[in-house]
């Protein structure tokens, strides 16, 4: 194997490229990134970059070494698995011996390309400029991203309403933890509007929720993402019903082809989170180089979010049912270490405004079986 091509300049693609070198690959290594920027983290885009506390450059990640060729503005449009060639939008055909698919996902835009979203560095810059002159905002979507954006808008002094079909964070976190986060958001001044009958965007400033029409200077869409797999259609690679690229337990998708990050569908679902992207990038690199001798990818369910004066770190599977054990701190003070035990003997640990090293949190959760409470 003398040339590996990584398609996608995401953190998954960057990690895969760096891991290939760390695993001993000494051939040509090319990373194709559609964006014009060097690699960056999306984590601060909805927070410090969006509210102007941090410059956009703060999101940039260290550049890969000179032994990795990083091509910006290079968009893959077709994959020929038989000829082992990637076709770029400028007509260039790039042959490969090994391929890593890490094209990630893009923001879902309900009404078109002009929707304001927070997915890329350029998205954050555009929205930040709009918020600087706005007095009010409507955020469509009550997931992690939507609630983080709403929190940032409140920090900037805007009047903010979150609109979703179901209560915010309910499907992600489960009722107990979602209620805690939503209560903090309301205390922070965020209004919440649940619209089970649907939401219609009527223009740049108006949204219909049932019989009501809400108005704001800015409407931000945070209603999920779409995997970037259109370029793979006709390649013979398997996609699930939502467009995710189906990979096996070792991130393998076809001979000489592996995948990592938000684009990957595993066991019927995608897991678009930072930790998953990093860990899959490492596993995909090992699988490409070592084949059947590579270890199966073991998910590390670790998530975190910062919103409405809450720092929530989670190790273990979501969503959560029932009430937790309080291991330390106080729920009333919104500073606590919590644990949920599951029927299969595993646990999920959650730190809410509670300082605890990540490794210790993972020991309490992250799918590690825990002893059942002793019976009297």
Secondary structure, 3 states (H helix, E strand, C coil): CCEEEEECCCHHHHHHHHHHHHCCCCCEEEEEECCCCCCECCHHHHCHHHHCCCCHHHHECCCCCCCCEEEECCCEEEEECCCCEEEECCCCEEECCEEEECCCEEECCCCCCCCECCCCHHHHHHHHHHHCCCCEEEEECCCHHHHHHHHHHHHCCCEEEEEECCCCCHHHHCHHHHHHHHHHHHHCCEEEEECCCCEEECCCCEEEECCEEEECCEEEECCCEEECCHHHCCCCCCECCCCCEECCCCCEEECCEEECCCCEEECCECCCCHHHHHHHHHHHHHHHHHHHHCCCCCCCCEEEEEECCEEEEEECCCCCCCCCEEEEEECCCCEEEEEEECCCCCEEEEEECCCCCHHHHHHHCCCCCCCCCCCC
